[in-house]
Amino acid sequence: MKNKEMNFAERVFAPTPKWFKILRTVGIALASVGGIIIASPVALPVGIVTAAGYLILGGSIISVVSQTGVKTEEEAEPDK
């Protein structure tokens, strides 16, 4: 199946290239750090809490966009 003919569900479940797997992991880590800061039981300055919200947003966007990257037919072949 060609990549241009894929719908969203097929694209999400298709194999992901190594670079996008790394980006997805970084995005998940950023979102996790933001969530930890927001869930902190200690009263933090408003600027830090706001920055944590942006970390969650940015990490989530990076993760979702990275998950939709698919290997091309040439990349799907096993390495020699």
C-alpha positions in Angstrom: 0.0 0.0 0.0 1.3 3.4 -0.9 1.8 6.0 1.9 -0.4 8.6 0.1 -3.4 6.3 0.2 -3.4 5.6 3.9 -6.1 6.9 6.2 -5.3 8.2 9.7 -5.8 4.8 11.5 -3.6 3.0 9.1 -0.9 5.7 9.4 -0.9 5.6 13.2 -0.5 1.8 13.3 2.0 1.6 10.5 5.8 1.1 11.3 7.4 4.3 12.5 11.0 5.3 11.4 13.7 5.3 14.1 14.1 9.1 14.1 10.4 9.6 14.8 10.5 7.0 17.6 13.2 9.1 19.2 11.2 12.3 18.8 8.1 10.5 20.2 10.1 9.4 23.3 11.4 13.0 23.8 7.8 14.3 23.5 6.5 11.9 26.1 9.3 12.8 28.4 8.6 16.6 28.1 4.9 16.0 28.7 5.7 13.9 31.8 8.0 16.5 33.2 5.3 19.1 32.8 2.8 16.9 34.5 5.1 16.3 37.4 5.6 20.0 37.9 1.9 20.8 37.7 1.1 17.9 40.1 3.7 19.0 42.6 2.3 19.4 46.1 4.5 22.4 46.7 3.3 25.9 45.8 5.3 27.0 42.8 5.5 30.4 41.1 3.0 31.1 38.4 5.7 31.3 35.7 6.9 27.8 36.4 3.4 26.3 36.4 2.7 28.1 33.1 5.9 26.8 31.6 4.9 23.3 32.7 1.6 23.7 30.8 3.6 24.6 27.7 5.8 21.5 28.2 2.7 19.3 28.3 1.3 20.9 25.2 4.5 20.8 23.3 5.4 17.3 24.3 1.9 16.0 23.4 2.1 17.6 20.0 5.6 16.2 19.3 4.4 12.8 20.3 1.3 12.7 18.2 2.9 14.1 15.1 5.9 11.7 15.4 3.5 8.8 15.7 2.0 9.6 12.3 5.3 9.3 10.5 5.6 6.1 8.5 8.4 4.2 6.8 8.4 4.4 3.0 8.4 1.2 1.0 12.2 1.6 0.5 12.8 2.0 4.3 10.5 -0.9 5.2 13.0 -3.4 3.7 15.2 -5.1 6.3 18.8 -3.9 6.6 21.4 -5.9 4.7 
